[in-house]
Amino acid sequence: MARLVACSTLAATVAACGGVQGTEASRSTHAVSQGVSSPPSAAAAGGPTTTLDMEAIFPPGAGRDLVLNNCLTCHSFVRFVLLQRTAEQWAYTRRTMRPQVPHLSDAEADRLFGYLEQHFNDHTPVPVLPEWFLRSVVW
């Protein structure tokens, strides 16, 4: 059951991101900004239904759409949101992940990694994620 919940949560996250490639201007984050719903099992069990506030987790800024529409097509955002990185760690991530997004221009890659470095570093508060969501994540 936990695997089903994790898969459905991941599928919802990827679907919300659209998995679209191309320029930042061509992407829509409407579904992402609407939030990701709690797992169906919560509602079926009579538990609280809630959504993730993607606006709070991913504040507006240059590069946000690139992160949502590129990084989240392969990764859960939980790791880079909760495991805030140092500048050196983000530099390493950029070197290792840049080849995975060859369709991005250098300017788009600069915005994407600049956004991550600005909002998910070791000097910024860690966004609060609901317990129901954290329990559904496959680490």
Helices and strands as residue ranges (DSSP letters): H 2-17, G 24-26, H 30-33, H 40-44, H 54-57, H 64-70, G 71-73, H 78-82, H 87-97, G 98-100, H 106-119, H 131-136
